[in-house]
Amino acid sequence: MGKTDPRIDAHIDKAQDFAKPILTHLRALVHATCPDVEETWKWSFPHFMYKGEILCSMASFKQHAVFGFWKASLIEDTNDVLTIKDRESMGHLGKLETLKDLPKDAVLKKYIKAAMKLNDAGVKLPARAKAKPAEKEQQEVPDYFTKELKKNKTAAKVFEAFSYSGRKEYIEWLEEAKTEATRIKRMTQAIEWITEGKSRHWKYKNC
């Protein structure tokens, strides 16, 4: 039988009204699909463990909830479920605002079982390659972003002081924009956050 964690009960109780049924449903679905699952609390939000490894996780914010698989990159996305619809959200199902935003239970269960098989087999996520000193020095900042940074001396200094990965997260976010309008919007937001000394994913660190 799965193990529950009172911290997750508290997380659901404190969640916005729209998020409570979503989190409750996801939690119940994970337990129903994986009877041996164990709940825990990592990085300030709920996680589900299986065979000593992370299986999946969920969290809620002011306007949306999220759900994701730890080894999503290794799961065959046969139903196009793991395609992030909104790359500004954490998780793999996009921003969840109602139960209707979730895949059908049968589909989600299939993915949970696929994640379980990976843990059963002891499959590990590929280790992330560490940036070499030379790579850090050669990190390229897009010209359009460099111009914006020059307009804000504080942002420019803070950005320069960021770690390699900290700068990379912002650069990749901008480069992933599919339209110029989206890029400009993200760039404006990035300058504001950087000026305040915030990392790209600052709002997910204390949720």
C-alpha positions in Angstrom: 0.0 0.0 0.0 1.3 3.5 -0.9 2.5 5.9 1.7 1.1 9.4 2.0 2.8 12.5 3.3 0.9 15.1 5.4 2.9 17.9 3.7 1.0 17.1 0.5 -2.3 17.2 2.3 -1.3 20.7 3.5 -0.2 21.7 0.0 -3.6 20.7 -1.4 -5.5 22.4 1.5 -3.6 25.7 0.8 -4.1 25.5 -2.9 -6.4 27.8 -4.8 -10.0 26.4 -5.1 -9.6 25.6 -8.8 -6.5 23.6 -8.1 -7.7 21.4 -5.3 -9.8 19.0 -7.4 -7.0 18.7 -9.9 -4.3 17.9 -7.3 -6.7 15.5 -5.5 -7.5 13.7 -8.7 -3.9 13.4 -9.8 -2.9 12.1 -6.4 -5.6 9.5 -6.3 -4.8 8.4 -9.9 -1.1 7.9 -9.1 -1.9 5.8 -6.0 -4.5 3.8 -7.9 -2.0 3.0 -10.7 1.0 2.5 -8.5 -0.1 0.9 -5.2 3.5 1.0 -3.8 4.1 4.7 -4.5 5.5 6.8 -1.7 4.8 10.5 -1.3 7.5 12.9 -0.4 8.4 16.6 -0.5 11.3 17.8 -2.7 12.2 21.3 -3.9 9.1 22.8 -2.2 6.5 20.7 -4.0 4.9 17.2 -3.9 6.7 14.2 -5.4 5.8 10.6 -5.9 8.6 8.0 -5.4 8.6 4.4 -6.7 11.4 1.9 -6.1 13.6 4.5 -4.5 13.4 6.9 -7.4 11.2 9.8 -8.4 8.2 8.8 -10.5 6.3 12.0 -11.0 5.4 15.3 -9.3 2.7 17.9 -9.1 2.3 21.5 -7.8 -0.1 24.4 -7.7 0.4 28.1 -8.2 -1.9 31.1 -8.1 -3.4 30.5 -11.5 -2.6 27.0 -12.6 -1.4 23.6 -11.4 1.2 21.3 -13.0 2.1 17.7 -13.3 5.3 16.1 -14.7 7.2 12.8 -15.0 10.8 12.7 -13.8 11.9 10.5 -16.7 9.6 12.1 -19.3 12.4 12.2 -21.9 12.6 8.4 -21.8 8.8 7.8 -22.1 7.4 7.1 -25.5 4.9 9.9 -26.1 2.3 7.8 -28.1 -0.6 10.1 -27.2 1.2 13.4 -27.5 0.7 14.0 -23.8 4.2 15.1 -22.9 4.3 17.9 -25.5 4.3 21.0 -23.4 1.6 23.3 -24.7 2.9 26.3 -22.7 6.7 26.3 -22.3 6.4 28.9 -19.6 4.9 26.4 -17.3 6.6 23.8 -15.3 5.6 20.1 -15.9 4.7 18.2 -19.0 0.9 18.7 -19.3 1.0 22.5 -19.7 -0.9 24.8 -17.4 -3.8 22.9 -15.7 -6.7 25.2 -14.7 -9.6 22.7 -14.7 -10.0 18.9 -14.6 -10.8 19.1 -18.3 -7.2 20.1 -19.0 -6.0 16.6 -17.9 -5.7 13.7 -20.4 -8.2 10.9 -19.9 -7.5 8.7 -16.9 -6.8 5.7 -19.1 -4.2 7.6 -21.0 -2.5 9.1 -17.9 -2.5 5.7 -16.3 -0.6 4.3 -19.3 2.1 7.0 -18.9 2.3 6.4 -15.2 2.8 2.6 -15.9 5.5 3.5 -18.5 7.3 5.6 -15.9 7.0 2.7 -13.4 8.6 0.3 -15.9 11.6 2.6 -16.2 12.1 2.5 -12.4 11.5 -1.2 -12.3 14.3 -1.7 -14.8 16.6 0.7 -12.9 16.9 3.0 -15.9 18.7 6.3 -15.1 18.4 9.6 -16.7 21.5 10.5 -18.8 23.9 12.7 -16.7 23.9 16.3 -17.8 27.2 17.3 -19.2 29.0 20.0 -17.2 30.0 23.1 -19.1 33.8 23.3 -19.5 35.6 26.5 -18.6 36.2 27.2 -22.3 32.5 26.8 -23.0 31.6 29.3 -20.3 33.9 31.9 -21.9 32.4 31.3 -25.3 28.8 31.5 -24.2 27.1 33.7 -26.8 24.4 36.2 -25.8 22.0 37.1 -28.8 22.7 40.6 -30.1 19.1 41.7 -29.5 19.4 40.7 -25.9 22.8 42.3 -25.5 21.3 45.6 -26.7 18.5 45.5 -24.2 20.9 44.7 -21.4 23.0 47.7 -22.3 20.0 49.9 -21.7 19.8 48.7 -18.1 23.2 48.8 -16.3 21.8 47.0 -13.2 20.4 44.2 -15.3 23.7 43.9 -17.3 25.8 43.6 -14.1 23.4 41.1 -12.5 23.3 39.0 -15.7 27.0 38.9 -16.0 27.3 37.8 -12.4 24.9 34.9 -13.0 26.4 31.4 -13.3 26.8 29.8 -16.7 23.5 27.8 -16.3 21.7 30.9 -15.0 22.5 32.9 -18.1 21.8 29.9 -20.3 18.3 29.4 -19.0 17.4 33.0 -20.0 19.1 32.7 -23.4 17.3 29.5 -24.2 14.0 30.9 -23.1 14.4 33.8 -25.5 15.7 31.7 -28.4 12.7 29.2 -28.0 10.2 32.0 -28.7 8.4 31.1 -32.0 7.4 34.7 -32.8 9.0 38.1 -32.5 6.2 39.3 -30.4 6.7 36.5 -27.9 10.4 37.1 -27.9 10.0 40.8 -27.1 7.5 40.0 -24.3 9.9 37.5 -22.8 12.8 39.9 -23.1 10.9 42.6 -21.3 10.0 40.1 -18.5 13.6 38.8 -18.4 15.1 42.3 -17.9 12.7 43.0 -15.1 13.5 39.7 -13.3 17.2 40.0 -13.8 17.2 43.6 -12.5 15.6 42.1 -9.3 18.3 39.5 -9.2 15.9 36.6 -10.0 16.8 33.5 -11.9 14.7 32.3 -14.8 12.8 29.8 -12.6 12.7 31.9 -9.4 8.9 31.5 -8.9 9.1 27.8 -8.8 11.7 27.7 -6.0 9.4 28.7 -3.1 6.1 27.4 -4.3 
